[in-house]
Amino acid sequence: MKLLHVFAVILLALSASARASYISFQTSTDHIVVGDAFYVDVILEKPFDGVFDGDELLAFGFNLGFDAGVLQLIDSTVGAPWDDDSALFPGIDVAGSVFPGVAGDSGAGILLARLSFSAVAAGLSQLSLFGDSASNPDLGLLYLSGSDVIDGRKDVRIHSVPQPASMWMLALGGLGLLVRRKVAGVR
């Protein structure tokens, strides 16, 4: 019985370390205010480490999650060399494929998509994306030899619009006129 437990622990440790790829996000700006348009690049880092070493990445698909009270999705475009398959799969937000696949000879990250947003209100929104072929065969990362999960999250903070400096200058000018009238004795 103890041997079975040891085997299960070893198998669990090996399967957890097999997946090395992860999603990173790069935003077009670090300071976003209400009314700004900005984009977020979705990058697959280390796509061929672990079990997919030397493999080919053929396709991907994922769904988005974000606070619609803070952000509005304007557009999504897949990166090069992907063909945009998003319209072919109802219920999937972003999908792309390429044949032949992207070869596993590069250690660099792969741009999956660029998501364009508009900031509609101040606040914090968690941008999340997820795709798992276990729930839908068109979701996740599709390699020549198998599939993997796409899972990534990024907090996006939207700041309120600052008061313009011209409004402060106008207020100070009005205050100056009032003080001048009072000193001159004009009522």
Accessible surface in RSA format (square Angstrom, percent):
REM  Atomic radii and reference values for relative SASA: ProtOr
REM  Chains: A
REM  Algorithm: Lee & Richards
REM  Probe-radius: 1.40
REM  Slices: 20
REM RES _ NUM      All-atoms   Total-Side   Main-Chain    Non-polar    All polar
REM                ABS   REL    ABS   REL    ABS   REL    ABS   REL    ABS   REL
RES MET A   1   171.32  88.7 126.15  83.5  45.17 107.6 118.63 100.9  52.69  69.8
RES LYS A   2   174.54  85.1 171.54 105.3   2.99   7.1 115.64 104.1  58.90  62.7
RES LEU A   3   143.95  80.2 139.12  99.5   4.83  12.1 141.27  99.2   2.68   7.2
RES LEU A   4   112.59  62.7 107.94  77.2   4.66  11.7 111.16  78.1   1.44   3.9
RES HIS A   5   109.68  59.9 108.47  75.4   1.22   3.1  75.39  77.7  34.29  39.9
RES VAL A   6    82.01  54.0  79.11  71.6   2.89   7.0  81.91  71.2   0.10   0.3
RES PHE A   7   122.93  61.5 121.15  75.0   1.78   4.6 122.79  74.4   0.14   0.4
RES ALA A   8    53.54  49.2  45.92  70.9   7.62  17.3  49.47  69.7   4.07  10.8
RES VAL A   9   100.02  65.8  98.61  89.3   1.41   3.4  99.35  86.3   0.67   1.8
RES ILE A  10    93.35  53.1  91.32  68.0   2.03   4.9  93.33  67.2   0.02   0.0
RES LEU A  11   102.37  57.0 101.34  72.5   1.03   2.6 102.27  71.8   0.10   0.3
RES LEU A  12   126.12  70.2 122.83  87.9   3.29   8.3 125.67  88.3   0.45   1.2
RES ALA A  13    60.90  56.0  47.38  73.1  13.52  30.7  55.54  78.2   5.35  14.2
RES LEU A  14   115.59  64.4 110.21  78.8   5.38  13.5 110.57  77.7   5.02  13.5
RES SER A  15    67.89  57.4  48.20  64.3  19.69  45.4  44.90  95.6  22.98  32.2
RES ALA A  16    75.76  69.7  46.30  71.5  29.46  67.0  57.96  81.6  17.80  47.2
RES SER A  17    81.99  69.3  54.56  72.8  27.43  63.2  50.19 106.9  31.80  44.5
RES ALA A  18    26.04  23.9  19.07  29.4   6.96  15.8  26.01  36.6   0.02   0.1
RES ARG A  19   101.41  42.6  82.59  42.1  18.82  44.8  38.22  52.2  63.19  38.3
RES ALA A  20    37.69  34.7  21.33  32.9  16.37  37.2  29.30  41.3   8.39  22.2
RES SER A  21     9.61   8.1   3.40   4.5   6.21  14.3   2.19   4.7   7.42  10.4
RES TYR A  22   110.33  51.5 106.90  60.8   3.43   8.9  77.26  58.1  33.07  40.8
RES ILE A  23    18.99  10.8   2.28   1.7  16.70  40.3   2.28   1.6  16.70  45.3
RES SER A  24    28.22  23.8  23.92  31.9   4.31   9.9  27.36  58.3   0.87   1.2
RES PHE A  25    28.70  14.4   7.72   4.8  20.97  54.6   7.72   4.7  20.97  60.0
RES GLN A  26   104.96  58.7 100.06  73.1   4.91  11.7  32.37  68.9  72.60  55.1
RES THR A  27    34.74  24.7  10.15  10.3  24.59  58.6   3.17   4.3  31.57  47.7
RES SER A  28    50.29  42.5  14.76  19.7  35.53  81.9  16.28  34.7  34.02  47.7
RES THR A  29    53.52  38.1  44.36  45.0   9.16  21.8  32.89  44.2  20.63  31.2
RES ASP A  30   144.15 101.0 111.41 110.9  32.75  77.4  41.21  97.0 102.94 102.7
RES HIS A  31   110.92  60.6 101.43  70.5   9.49  24.3  73.62  75.9  37.30  43.4
RES ILE A  32     4.87   2.8   4.87   3.6   0.00   0.0   4.87   3.5   0.00   0.0
RES VAL A  33    27.14  17.9  27.14  24.6   0.00   0.0  27.14  23.6   0.00   0.0
RES VAL A  34    43.43  28.6  36.26  32.8   7.17  17.3  36.26  31.5   7.17  19.4
RES GLY A  35    62.16  76.7   0.00   N/A  62.16  76.7  33.87  92.9  28.30  63.4
RES ASP A  36    46.47  32.6  42.28  42.1   4.20   9.9  10.00  23.5  36.48  36.4
RES ALA A  37    80.45  74.0  50.98  78.7  29.47  67.0  51.11  72.0  29.34  77.7
RES PHE A  38     8.37   4.2   0.30   0.2   8.07  21.0   6.12   3.7   2.25   6.4
RES TYR A  39    74.77  34.9  74.77  42.5   0.00   0.0  40.11  30.1  34.66  42.7
RES VAL A  40     0.21   0.1   0.21   0.2   0.00   0.0   0.21   0.2   0.00   0.0
RES ASP A  41    15.73  11.0  15.73  15.7   0.00   0.0   0.01   0.0  15.71  15.7
RES VAL A  42     0.00   0.0   0.00   0.0   0.00   0.0   0.00   0.0   0.00   0.0
RES ILE A  43    21.75  12.4  21.75  16.2   0.00   0.0  21.75  15.7   0.00   0.0
RES LEU A  44     1.98   1.1   1.98   1.4   0.00   0.0   1.98   1.4   0.00   0.0
RES GLU A  45    39.60  22.7  39.60  30.0   0.00   0.0   3.60   7.0  36.00  29.4
RES LYS A  46   100.76  49.2  97.79  60.0   2.97   7.1  44.95  40.5  55.81  59.5
RES PRO A  47     1.75   1.3   0.91   0.8   0.84   3.0   0.91   0.7   0.84   5.2
RES PHE A  48     9.59   4.8   7.49   4.6   2.10   5.5   7.53   4.6   2.06   5.9
RES ASP A  49    64.63  45.3  58.33  58.1   6.30  14.9  12.83  30.2  51.80  51.7
RES GLY A  50    39.73  49.0   0.00   N/A  39.73  49.0  20.24  55.5  19.49  43.6
RES VAL A  51    94.04  61.9  61.14  55.4  32.90  79.3  70.08  60.9  23.96  65.0
RES PHE A  52    18.28   9.1  18.11  11.2   0.17   0.5  18.28  11.1   0.00   0.0
RES ASP A  53   116.56  81.6  92.57  92.1  23.99  56.7  19.86  46.7  96.70  96.4
RES GLY A  54    62.79  77.4   0.00   N/A  62.79  77.4  30.22  82.9  32.57  73.0
RES ASP A  55    16.00  11.2   8.54   8.5   7.46  17.6  11.83  27.9   4.17   4.2
RES GLU A  56    52.18  30.0  52.15  39.5   0.02   0.1   9.26  17.9  42.92  35.0
RES LEU A  57     0.00   0.0   0.00   0.0   0.00   0.0   0.00   0.0   0.00   0.0
RES LEU A  58    32.12  17.9  31.38  22.5   0.74   1.9  31.38  22.0   0.74   2.0
RES ALA A  59    20.31  18.7  20.31  31.3   0.00   0.0  20.31  28.6   0.00   0.0
RES PHE A  60     5.35   2.7   0.00   0.0   5.35  13.9   2.51   1.5   2.84   8.1
RES GLY A  61     0.04   0.1   0.00   N/A   0.04   0.1   0.00   0.0   0.04   0.1
RES PHE A  62     0.00   0.0   0.00   0.0   0.00   0.0   0.00   0.0   0.00   0.0
RES ASN A  63    48.74  33.6  46.28  44.7   2.46   5.9  21.47  51.7  27.27  26.4
RES LEU A  64    27.75  15.5   2.74   2.0  25.01  62.9   4.25   3.0  23.50  63.2
RES GLY A  65    26.59  32.8   0.00   N/A  26.59  32.8  25.57  70.2   1.02   2.3
RES PHE A  66    60.42  30.2  29.32  18.2  31.10  80.9  34.10  20.7  26.32  75.3
RES ASP A  67    68.39  47.9  58.06  57.8  10.33  24.4  21.21  49.9  47.18  47.1
RES ALA A  68    79.00  72.6  60.39  93.2  18.61  42.3  60.73  85.5  18.27  48.4
RES GLY A  69    47.56  58.7   0.00   N/A  47.56  58.7  35.51  97.4  12.05  27.0
RES VAL A  70    11.55   7.6  11.55  10.5   0.00   0.0  11.55  10.0   0.00   0.0
RES LEU A  71     1.00   0.6   0.38   0.3   0.62   1.6   0.38   0.3   0.62   1.7
RES GLN A  72   100.95  56.4  98.12  71.7   2.83   6.7  24.11  51.3  76.84  58.3
RES LEU A  73    61.62  34.3  41.04  29.4  20.58  51.7  41.04  28.8  20.58  55.4
RES ILE A  74    99.72  56.7  68.21  50.8  31.50  75.9  72.59  52.3  27.13  73.6
RES ASP A  75    70.27  49.2  64.84  64.5   5.42  12.8  19.79  46.6  50.47  50.3
RES SER A  76    26.15  22.1  14.92  19.9  11.22  25.9   0.49   1.0  25.65  35.9
RES THR A  77    66.73  47.5  65.09  66.0   1.64   3.9  53.64  72.0  13.09  19.8
RES VAL A  78    26.29  17.3   7.58   6.9  18.72  45.1   7.63   6.6  18.66  50.6
RES GLY A  79     7.33   9.0   0.00   N/A   7.33   9.0   6.97  19.1   0.36   0.8
RES ALA A  80    91.99  84.6  65.62 101.3  26.37  60.0  70.79  99.7  21.21  56.2
RES PRO A  81    74.90  54.6  56.73  51.7  18.18  66.1  65.49  54.1   9.41  58.5
RES TRP A  82    15.66   6.3   0.00   0.0  15.66  36.8   0.00   0.0  15.66  25.4
RES ASP A  83    88.83  62.2  84.81  84.4   4.02   9.5  22.48  52.9  66.35  66.2
RES ASP A  84    80.18  56.2  49.56  49.3  30.63  72.4  25.50  60.0  54.68  54.5
RES ASP A  85    18.86  13.2  18.69  18.6   0.17   0.4   1.64   3.9  17.21  17.2
RES SER A  86    25.04  21.2  18.59  24.8   6.45  14.9  17.59  37.5   7.45  10.4
RES ALA A  87   103.56  95.2  64.81 100.0  38.75  88.1  77.71 109.4  25.85  68.5
RES LEU A  88   127.48  71.0 104.07  74.5  23.41  58.9 108.01  75.9  19.47  52.4
RES PHE A  89    61.10  30.6  59.30  36.7   1.80   4.7  60.38  36.6   0.71   2.0
RES PRO A  90   126.98  92.5  96.50  88.0  30.48 110.8 108.31  89.4  18.67 116.0
RES GLY A  91    71.37  88.0   0.00   N/A  71.37  88.0  43.74 120.0  27.63  61.9
RES ILE A  92    11.82   6.7   1.72   1.3  10.10  24.3   1.98   1.4   9.84  26.7
RES ASP A  93    64.51  45.2  48.59  48.4  15.91  37.6  10.84  25.5  53.67  53.5
RES VAL A  94     1.16   0.8   1.16   1.1   0.00   0.0   1.16   1.0   0.00   0.0
RES ALA A  95     2.22   2.0   2.22   3.4   0.00   0.0   2.22   3.1   0.00   0.0
RES GLY A  96     1.17   1.4   0.00   N/A   1.17   1.4   0.00   0.0   1.17   2.6
RES SER A  97    34.74  29.4  34.74  46.4   0.00   0.0  18.98  40.4  15.76  22.1
RES VAL A  98    23.88  15.7  19.25  17.4   4.62  11.1  21.38  18.6   2.49   6.8
RES PHE A  99   178.06  89.1 148.69  92.1  29.37  76.4 148.69  90.1  29.37  84.1
RES PRO A 100    99.07  72.2  94.50  86.1   4.57  16.6  94.51  78.0   4.57  28.4
RES GLY A 101    12.66  15.6   0.00   N/A  12.66  15.6   0.17   0.5  12.50  28.0
RES VAL A 102    30.71  20.2  25.56  23.1   5.15  12.4  30.71  26.7   0.00   0.0
RES ALA A 103    49.53  45.5  42.90  66.2   6.63  15.1  42.90  60.4   6.63  17.6
RES GLY A 104    18.75  23.1   0.00   N/A  18.75  23.1   1.41   3.9  17.35  38.9
RES ASP A 105   130.95  91.7  89.66  89.2  41.29  97.6  47.96 112.9  82.99  82.8
RES SER A 106    56.54  47.8  45.18  60.3  11.36  26.2  37.83  80.6  18.70  26.2
RES GLY A 107    77.06  95.0   0.00   N/A  77.06  95.0  43.57 119.6  33.49  75.0
RES ALA A 108    64.47  59.3  51.00  78.7  13.48  30.7  61.33  86.4   3.15   8.3
RES GLY A 109    32.43  40.0   0.00   N/A  32.43  40.0   3.17   8.7  29.26  65.5
RES ILE A 110    19.84  11.3  16.97  12.6   2.88   6.9  19.84  14.3   0.00   0.0
RES LEU A 111    62.29  34.7  55.09  39.4   7.20  18.1  55.09  38.7   7.20  19.4
RES LEU A 112     0.00   0.0   0.00   0.0   0.00   0.0   0.00   0.0   0.00   0.0
RES ALA A 113     0.00   0.0   0.00   0.0   0.00   0.0   0.00   0.0   0.00   0.0
RES ARG A 114    89.83  37.7  88.81  45.3   1.02   2.4  23.56  32.2  66.27  40.2
RES LEU A 115     0.00   0.0   0.00   0.0   0.00   0.0   0.00   0.0   0.00   0.0
RES SER A 116    31.12  26.3  31.12  41.5   0.00   0.0  12.18  25.9  18.94  26.5
RES PHE A 117     0.45   0.2   0.45   0.3   0.00   0.0   0.45   0.3   0.00   0.0
RES SER A 118    23.98  20.3  23.98  32.0   0.00   0.0   6.27  13.4  17.71  24.8
RES ALA A 119     1.57   1.4   0.00   0.0   1.57   3.6   0.00   0.0   1.57   4.2
RES VAL A 120    65.35  43.0  40.21  36.4  25.14  60.6  44.38  38.6  20.97  56.9
RES ALA A 121    36.66  33.7  33.44  51.6   3.22   7.3  36.66  51.6   0.00   0.0
RES ALA A 122    53.32  49.0  30.13  46.5  23.19  52.8  30.34  42.7  22.98  60.9
RES GLY A 123    25.67  31.7   0.00   N/A  25.67  31.7  24.56  67.4   1.11   2.5
RES LEU A 124    87.49  48.7  63.94  45.7  23.55  59.2  63.94  44.9  23.55  63.4
RES SER A 125     1.34   1.1   0.00   0.0   1.34   3.1   1.34   2.9   0.00   0.0
RES GLN A 126    91.69  51.3  79.13  57.8  12.56  29.9  20.49  43.6  71.20  54.0
RES LEU A 127     0.25   0.1   0.25   0.2   0.00   0.0   0.25   0.2   0.00   0.0
RES SER A 128    26.04  22.0  25.90  34.6   0.14   0.3   5.50  11.7  20.54  28.8
RES LEU A 129     1.11   0.6   0.00   0.0   1.11   2.8   1.11   0.8   0.00   0.0
RES PHE A 130    91.80  45.9  90.38  56.0   1.42   3.7  90.38  54.8   1.42   4.1
RES GLY A 131     0.00   0.0   0.00   N/A   0.00   0.0   0.00   0.0   0.00   0.0
RES ASP A 132    34.39  24.1  34.32  34.2   0.08   0.2   0.82   1.9  33.57  33.5
RES SER A 133    34.04  28.8  22.65  30.2  11.39  26.2  10.90  23.2  23.14  32.4
RES ALA A 134    96.27  88.5  51.09  78.8  45.18 102.8  63.51  89.4  32.76  86.8
RES SER A 135    89.40  75.5  49.05  65.5  40.35  92.9  52.74 112.3  36.66  51.4
RES ASN A 136    45.41  31.3  44.05  42.6   1.36   3.3   8.84  21.3  36.57  35.4
RES PRO A 137   111.17  81.0  93.61  85.3  17.56  63.8  94.48  78.0  16.69 103.7
RES ASP A 138    60.31  42.2  45.90  45.7  14.41  34.1   8.50  20.0  51.82  51.7
RES LEU A 139    17.60   9.8  13.13   9.4   4.47  11.2  13.18   9.3   4.42  11.9
RES GLY A 140     2.08   2.6   0.00   N/A   2.08   2.6   0.28   0.8   1.80   4.0
RES LEU A 141     1.33   0.7   0.59   0.4   0.74   1.9   1.17   0.8   0.16   0.4
RES LEU A 142    83.36  46.4  83.22  59.5   0.15   0.4  83.34  58.5   0.03   0.1
RES TYR A 143     2.80   1.3   0.00   0.0   2.80   7.3   0.00   0.0   2.80   3.4
RES LEU A 144   117.46  65.4  91.08  65.2  26.38  66.3  91.54  64.3  25.92  69.7
RES SER A 145    88.15  74.5  47.81  63.8  40.34  92.9  51.46 109.6  36.69  51.4
RES GLY A 146    30.71  37.9   0.00   N/A  30.71  37.9  29.15  80.0   1.56   3.5
RES SER A 147    52.26  44.2  28.33  37.8  23.94  55.1   7.30  15.6  44.96  63.0
RES ASP A 148    17.44  12.2  11.30  11.2   6.14  14.5   7.30  17.2  10.14  10.1
RES VAL A 149    41.51  27.3  41.31  37.4   0.19   0.5  41.31  35.9   0.19   0.5
RES ILE A 150     0.85   0.5   0.00   0.0   0.85   2.0   0.85   0.6   0.00   0.0
RES ASP A 151    61.40  43.0  46.92  46.7  14.48  34.2   8.37  19.7  53.03  52.9
RES GLY A 152     8.82  10.9   0.00   N/A   8.82  10.9   8.82  24.2   0.00   0.0
RES ARG A 153   131.97  55.4 104.16  53.1  27.81  66.2  38.75  53.0  93.21  56.5
RES LYS A 154    63.71  31.1  57.09  35.0   6.62  15.8  18.77  16.9  44.94  47.9
RES ASP A 155    85.27  59.7  65.94  65.6  19.33  45.7  19.21  45.2  66.05  65.9
RES VAL A 156     4.85   3.2   1.85   1.7   3.00   7.2   4.85   4.2   0.00   0.0
RES ARG A 157   130.26  54.7 121.47  61.9   8.79  20.9  36.90  50.4  93.35  56.6
RES ILE A 158     3.47   2.0   0.00   0.0   3.47   8.4   0.00   0.0   3.47   9.4
RES HIS A 159    63.52  34.7  59.88  41.6   3.64   9.3  34.73  35.8  28.79  33.5
RES SER A 160    76.75  64.9  66.95  89.4   9.80  22.6  32.76  69.8  43.99  61.6
RES VAL A 161    90.33  59.4  72.64  65.8  17.68  42.6  72.64  63.1  17.68  48.0
RES PRO A 162    91.41  66.6  77.47  70.6  13.94  50.7  87.98  72.6   3.43  21.3
RES GLN A 163   122.71  68.6 103.34  75.5  19.38  46.1  32.06  68.2  90.66  68.8
RES PRO A 164    72.02  52.5  61.40  56.0  10.61  38.6  72.02  59.5   0.00   0.0
RES ALA A 165    76.12  70.0  65.41 100.9  10.72  24.4  68.30  96.2   7.82  20.7
RES SER A 166    77.29  65.3  66.08  88.2  11.21  25.8  52.05 110.8  25.24  35.4
RES MET A 167   107.62  55.7 103.12  68.2   4.50  10.7  77.38  65.8  30.25  40.1
RES TRP A 168   158.41  63.6 157.87  76.4   0.54   1.3 147.00  78.4  11.42  18.5
RES MET A 169   128.59  66.6 121.57  80.5   7.01  16.7  99.69  84.8  28.89  38.3
RES LEU A 170   129.72  72.2 121.72  87.1   8.00  20.1 126.83  89.1   2.89   7.8
RES ALA A 171    60.38  55.5  42.25  65.2  18.13  41.2  54.14  76.2   6.24  16.5
RES LEU A 172   109.74  61.1 102.17  73.1   7.57  19.0 102.66  72.1   7.09  19.1
RES GLY A 173    41.09  50.7   0.00   N/A  41.09  50.7  37.78 103.7   3.31   7.4
RES GLY A 174    32.03  39.5   0.00   N/A  32.03  39.5  29.17  80.0   2.86   6.4
RES LEU A 175   103.51  57.6  99.95  71.5   3.56   8.9 101.34  71.2   2.18   5.9
RES GLY A 176    39.03  48.1   0.00   N/A  39.03  48.1  33.54  92.0   5.49  12.3
RES LEU A 177   115.02  64.1 113.60  81.3   1.42   3.6 113.88  80.0   1.14   3.1
RES LEU A 178   117.38  65.4 113.13  80.9   4.25  10.7 113.24  79.5   4.14  11.1
RES VAL A 179    83.43  54.9  81.24  73.5   2.19   5.3  83.43  72.5   0.00   0.0
RES ARG A 180   175.68  73.8 170.44  86.9   5.23  12.5  52.83  72.2 122.85  74.5
RES ARG A 181   118.98  50.0 117.39  59.8   1.59   3.8  36.72  50.2  82.26  49.9
RES LYS A 182   170.44  83.1 150.69  92.5  19.75  47.0 101.03  90.9  69.41  73.9
RES VAL A 183   124.57  82.0  94.29  85.4  30.28  73.0 101.16  87.9  23.41  63.5
RES ALA A 184    73.55  67.6  35.31  54.5  38.24  87.0  46.96  66.1  26.59  70.4
RES GLY A 185    58.43  72.1   0.00   N/A  58.43  72.1  32.83  90.1  25.60  57.3
RES VAL A 186    84.49  55.6  71.89  65.1  12.60  30.4  75.92  66.0   8.58  23.3
RES ARG A 187   256.49 107.7 199.34 101.6  57.15 136.1  92.92 127.0 163.57  99.1
END  Absolute sums over single chains surface
CHAIN  1 A    11405.7       8930.3       2475.5       7366.3       4039.4
END  Absolute sums over all chains
TOTAL         11405.7       8930.3       2475.5       7366.3       4039.4
